[in-house]
Amino acid sequence: MDSDLLIKVLGFWVLLASIAILNGILRGAVLEPRLGKSPGHILSTFLLITMFLVAIHLFLHGVDDAYSRSDLLVIGVIWTIMTVSFEFAFGHYVMKHPWERLLTDYNLLKGRLWSLVLVAILFGPLLLG
């Protein structure tokens, strides 16, 4: 991957993070109060995945840079690492959430669907590029 594409990839992640934050605000302010906690969480998760995949598609088809299939996988890995790092750093050090609470979002058996979002981020570029 050339440096121009890498810079665009890193910059685009800021947009993905912004989409996720806005989705969280929508979930807390509208979806969960109207639908309930679990249905609001489920709808919010699938809305976020959809918004991410649309944004990823538009990004990949809008950049002028050439990229290979391996570049697409690297892009997904970069975005996934950045997302998990941000989630844990912000959640623990800024929001003061304990590590156990942060880890609960990864428990599919408890209805927590965050892992599906990470799968979409990881494989989205490869599938849509």
C-alpha positions as semicolon CSV with decimal commas, in nm:
position;residue;x (nm);y (nm);z (nm)
1;M;0,000;0,000;0,000
2;D;0,144;0,335;-0,093
3;S;0,167;0,621;0,157
4;D;-0,101;0,832;-0,014
5;L;-0,357;0,555;0,023
6;L;-0,249;0,491;0,382
7;I;-0,305;0,856;0,472
8;K;-0,652;0,843;0,315
9;V;-0,729;0,519;0,500
10;L;-0,626;0,669;0,834
11;G;-0,823;0,986;0,767
12;F;-1,131;0,792;0,662
13;W;-1,128;0,606;0,992
14;V;-1,205;0,941;1,161
15;L;-1,526;0,950;0,956
16;L;-1,609;0,593;1,063
17;A;-1,553;0,689;1,428
18;S;-1,779;0,992;1,382
19;I;-2,052;0,774;1,232
20;A;-2,024;0,539;1,531
21;I;-2,050;0,825;1,780
22;L;-2,356;0,968;1,605
23;N;-2,510;0,621;1,598
24;G;-2,453;0,591;1,973
25;I;-2,624;0,925;2,029
26;L;-2,919;0,811;1,814
27;R;-2,938;0,483;2,007
28;G;-2,938;0,652;2,347
29;A;-3,166;0,943;2,261
30;V;-3,419;0,781;2,026
31;L;-3,398;0,406;1,966
32;E;-3,366;0,267;2,318
33;P;-3,621;0,503;2,477
34;R;-3,878;0,418;2,209
35;L;-3,802;0,051;2,144
36;G;-3,645;-0,066;2,468
37;K;-3,284;-0,138;2,552
38;S;-3,235;-0,468;2,369
39;P;-3,437;-0,390;2,052
40;G;-3,277;-0,045;2,036
41;H;-2,931;-0,199;2,068
42;I;-3,000;-0,455;1,796
43;L;-3,141;-0,197;1,553
44;S;-2,858;0,043;1,628
45;T;-2,599;-0,227;1,561
46;F;-2,743;-0,316;1,224
47;L;-2,784;0,050;1,131
48;L;-2,419;0,107;1,218
49;I;-2,304;-0,191;1,012
50;T;-2,512;-0,069;0,717
51;M;-2,378;0,287;0,745
52;F;-2,022;0,157;0,771
53;L;-2,056;-0,068;0,468
54;V;-2,209;0,210;0,258
55;A;-1,935;0,451;0,366
56;I;-1,662;0,192;0,298
57;H;-1,805;0,123;-0,047
58;L;-1,816;0,494;-0,131
59;F;-1,464;0,545;0,002
60;L;-1,309;0,256;-0,191
61;H;-1,480;0,347;-0,515
62;G;-1,399;0,716;-0,467
63;V;-1,024;0,698;-0,411
64;D;-0,805;0,733;-0,715
65;D;-0,533;0,515;-0,567
66;A;-0,483;0,161;-0,691
67;Y;-0,513;-0,110;-0,429
68;S;-0,479;-0,486;-0,428
69;R;-0,682;-0,751;-0,247
70;S;-0,407;-0,772;0,014
71;D;-0,426;-0,393;0,055
72;L;-0,799;-0,428;0,121
73;L;-0,736;-0,682;0,393
74;V;-0,467;-0,459;0,547
75;I;-0,713;-0,168;0,538
76;G;-0,969;-0,376;0,728
77;V;-0,707;-0,480;0,983
78;I;-0,593;-0,118;1,032
79;W;-0,949;0,006;1,083
80;T;-1,032;-0,279;1,321
81;I;-0,721;-0,221;1,533
82;M;-0,788;0,153;1,543
83;T;-1,151;0,094;1,641
84;V;-1,077;-0,151;1,922
85;S;-0,789;0,065;2,048
86;F;-1,007;0,375;2,051
87;E;-1,295;0,192;2,218
88;F;-1,081;0,061;2,502
89;A;-0,867;0,373;2,547
90;F;-1,161;0,616;2,538
91;G;-1,394;0,387;2,732
92;H;-1,148;0,315;3,010
93;Y;-0,936;0,628;3,041
94;V;-1,190;0,897;2,948
95;M;-1,527;0,744;3,040
96;K;-1,371;0,559;3,337
97;H;-1,548;0,230;3,253
98;P;-1,389;-0,077;3,408
99;W;-1,228;-0,328;3,171
100;E;-1,497;-0,587;3,256
101;R;-1,772;-0,356;3,134
102;L;-1,586;-0,289;2,809
103;L;-1,536;-0,660;2,752
104;T;-1,908;-0,734;2,793
105;D;-1,974;-0,575;2,454
106;Y;-1,796;-0,874;2,298
107;N;-2,027;-1,136;2,451
108;L;-2,258;-1,253;2,173
109;L;-2,422;-1,501;2,414
110;K;-2,547;-1,204;2,618
111;G;-2,694;-1,032;2,311
112;R;-2,405;-0,793;2,266
113;L;-2,343;-0,750;1,894
114;W;-2,034;-0,528;1,885
115;S;-1,829;-0,816;1,743
116;L;-2,046;-0,807;1,430
117;V;-1,952;-0,443;1,377
118;L;-1,584;-0,534;1,400
119;V;-1,632;-0,818;1,149
120;A;-1,794;-0,568;0,909
121;I;-1,502;-0,328;0,952
122;L;-1,246;-0,605;0,911
123;F;-1,390;-0,772;0,601
124;G;-1,592;-0,483;0,452
125;P;-1,303;-0,349;0,242
126;L;-1,223;-0,694;0,104
127;L;-1,586;-0,763;0,018
128;L;-1,664;-0,420;-0,128
129;G;-1,335;-0,315;-0,287
